[in-house]
Amino acid sequence: MHLLVVEDDPVIADHIVSGLSAFGHSATLARTGSGAIQALADAPPDAMILDRMLPDMDGVSIIRQMRGAHQAVPVLMLSALGSVKHRIEGLQIGADDYLAKPFDIDELAARLQAIVRRRGARADEPILNVGMLRLDPSSHRAMFRDKAVVLNRKQFSLLAHLMRNADRLVTRSMLIEQVWSYAFSPSTNIIESNMSRLRTALQEMSCDPIETQRGAGYVLRSDRCR
């Protein structure tokens, strides 16, 4: 794999680059957020290792900018801020994984392989159809009649799970397990905020098939996709 390493600490950066080279990976190093954005534009990597705290902008802002531009490069965020709150925030804004410092290089390499493998598996999925609503994994696009919208990673995963279970109740715990891979229910409104953004995206296509079952979960109604 070719990786983009975004880290301003030279000792940690050298440790990551040399450690990953032992696994057969090559790396481009950026020491600032602006350097990372330029490197992404020049040659998108297979995955990015992103320090949360950089001299010119923080990693959260970089991910927001990436996902807002529909850049689907998998991101593993590194940070000395390792509380559950900080991990959830990083994952909620679009990181694929979150690893606290200090870390083991073997674990870092394994996590990178996992997020790239998950991204590849999603891209190989068949196109999903419910009535006139169509979801294309290769482009992360939802299409309804003659309209289309590009979804970010979480919006795509939420809609895909609902479409696979059309007309059936999908509970909050199911979404936490299947979309976020959490074995616990976070205290934040992570599902509600992402579901709201998904519904706004669908409404741009004049499509709103998702019904909220208060206290239970969500149902995607196939009769609203005609």
C-alpha positions in Angstrom: 0.0 0.0 0.0 1.0 3.6 -0.5 0.2 5.6 2.6 0.0 9.3 3.5 1.4 10.0 6.9 0.4 13.3 8.4 2.5 13.9 11.6 4.4 17.0 12.7 6.6 15.3 15.3 9.7 14.1 13.5 10.4 11.2 15.9 6.9 9.8 15.6 6.8 10.4 11.8 10.1 8.5 11.3 8.9 5.7 13.6 5.7 5.3 11.5 7.4 5.5 8.1 10.2 3.1 8.9 8.0 0.8 10.8 5.5 0.5 7.9 8.2 0.1 5.4 9.1 -3.1 7.2 5.6 -4.4 6.2 6.3 -3.5 2.6 4.3 -0.2 2.5 5.6 3.1 1.0 4.7 6.4 2.5 4.5 10.1 1.7 5.1 12.3 4.7 3.3 15.6 5.3 4.0 17.7 8.5 1.1 20.1 8.2 -2.6 20.1 7.4 -2.1 22.2 4.3 0.6 19.8 3.1 -1.8 16.8 3.7 -4.5 18.5 1.6 -2.0 19.1 -1.2 -0.7 15.5 -1.1 -4.3 14.2 -1.3 -4.9 16.3 -4.4 -1.6 15.3 -6.0 -1.9 11.5 -5.6 -4.7 10.0 -3.4 -3.1 7.2 -1.2 -4.6 3.9 -0.3 -5.0 5.2 3.3 -4.0 8.1 5.5 -2.6 8.2 9.0 -3.6 11.5 10.4 -2.3 13.2 13.6 -5.2 15.0 15.3 -3.1 18.0 16.4 -1.1 19.8 13.7 0.5 23.2 13.7 -1.8 24.9 11.1 -5.1 23.0 11.5 -6.4 20.0 13.4 -7.1 16.6 12.0 -10.8 17.0 12.6 -10.9 20.0 10.2 -9.0 18.0 7.6 -11.4 15.1 7.7 -14.4 17.4 7.5 -12.9 19.1 4.4 -12.1 15.7 2.9 -15.5 14.2 3.4 -17.2 17.4 2.4 -15.4 17.1 -0.9 -16.4 13.4 -1.1 -12.8 12.1 -0.8 -13.2 8.5 0.3 -9.6 7.8 1.3 -9.7 5.6 4.5 -8.3 7.6 7.5 -6.8 6.3 10.7 -6.6 9.1 13.2 -3.7 9.3 15.8 -4.0 11.3 18.9 -2.8 11.7 22.5 -6.4 12.5 23.2 -7.6 8.9 23.8 -10.8 9.3 25.9 -14.1 7.6 24.7 -15.5 11.1 24.0 -12.5 12.0 21.7 -12.6 8.6 19.9 -16.3 8.9 19.2 -15.9 12.5 17.9 -13.2 11.4 15.5 -15.2 8.5 14.2 -18.4 10.5 14.0 -16.8 13.2 11.7 -15.5 10.6 9.3 -12.4 8.8 10.5 -12.4 5.1 9.8 -10.4 4.2 12.9 -8.9 6.0 15.9 -5.7 5.0 17.7 -4.4 6.7 20.8 -0.7 7.5 21.4 1.5 5.9 22.4 0.8 3.0 20.0 2.4 -0.2 18.8 3.5 -0.2 15.1 2.2 -3.7 14.6 -1.3 -2.7 15.8 -1.1 0.4 13.5 -0.3 -1.8 10.5 -3.1 -4.2 11.3 -5.6 -1.5 11.7 -4.6 0.0 8.4 -5.1 -3.3 6.7 -8.5 -3.6 8.2 -9.8 -0.2 7.2 -8.5 -0.7 3.6 -10.1 -4.2 3.5 -13.4 -2.9 4.7 -13.4 -0.1 2.1 -12.6 -2.6 -0.6 -15.4 -4.9 0.5 -17.9 -2.1 0.3 -16.8 -1.1 -3.2 -17.3 -4.7 -4.4 -20.9 -4.9 -3.1 -23.7 -5.2 -5.7 -25.9 -2.2 -6.5 -28.8 -2.1 -4.1 -32.3 -1.4 -5.4 -35.6 -0.7 -3.5 -38.2 0.5 -5.9 -36.8 3.5 -7.7 -34.1 4.1 -5.1 -30.7 2.8 -6.1 -27.5 2.7 -4.2 -24.2 2.3 -6.0 -21.2 1.2 -3.8 -18.6 2.0 -6.4 -19.4 5.7 -6.4 -21.2 6.1 -3.0 -24.1 7.6 -5.0 -27.8 7.3 -4.2 -30.1 7.7 -7.2 -33.9 8.2 -7.3 -35.5 8.5 -10.7 -33.4 11.0 -12.6 -31.7 12.6 -9.6 -28.5 11.5 -7.8 -26.5 12.6 -4.7 -23.1 11.5 -3.4 -23.1 10.2 0.2 -20.3 10.2 2.7 -19.1 7.0 4.3 -21.5 6.9 7.2 -24.5 8.0 5.2 -23.8 5.3 2.6 -23.5 2.6 5.3 -26.7 3.7 7.1 -28.7 3.7 3.8 -27.2 0.4 2.7 -28.2 -1.3 5.9 -31.7 0.1 5.8 -32.2 -0.9 2.2 -31.1 -4.4 2.9 -33.8 -4.5 5.5 -36.5 -2.6 3.7 -39.9 -2.6 5.4 -38.3 -4.1 8.5 -37.5 -2.4 11.8 -33.7 -1.6 12.2 -33.0 -0.9 15.8 -30.5 1.6 17.2 -28.4 -1.2 18.6 -28.3 -2.9 15.2 -27.0 0.3 13.6 -24.4 0.8 16.4 -23.1 -2.8 15.8 -23.3 -2.9 12.0 -22.4 0.6 11.0 -20.1 1.8 13.8 -18.8 -1.7 14.9 -19.3 -0.7 18.5 -20.1 -3.3 21.2 -21.7 -0.5 23.4 -24.2 2.2 22.9 -22.5 5.6 23.1 -24.1 8.4 25.1 -24.0 10.8 22.2 -26.6 11.3 19.4 -24.2 9.8 16.8 -27.0 7.9 15.0 -29.5 10.7 15.1 -27.1 13.3 13.7 -25.9 11.0 10.9 -29.5 9.9 10.1 -30.6 13.6 9.9 -27.8 14.3 7.4 -28.7 11.2 5.4 -32.4 12.3 5.2 -31.4 15.8 4.1 -29.3 14.3 1.3 -32.2 12.0 0.2 -34.6 15.0 0.3 -32.4 16.7 -2.3 -33.6 14.0 -4.6 -37.2 14.4 -3.5 -37.0 11.0 -1.7 -37.7 10.5 2.0 -38.4 6.8 2.6 -37.1 6.6 6.2 -39.6 6.4 9.0 -38.6 7.0 12.6 -40.0 4.5 15.1 -39.6 6.5 18.3 -37.9 4.5 21.0 -37.3 1.6 18.6 -35.4 2.4 15.5 -36.0 3.1 11.8 -37.8 1.6 8.8 -37.1 2.2 5.2 -40.5 2.1 3.5 -40.4 0.6 0.0 -43.7 2.1 -1.0 -42.1 5.6 -0.6 -39.5 4.7 -3.2 -41.8 4.5 -6.2 
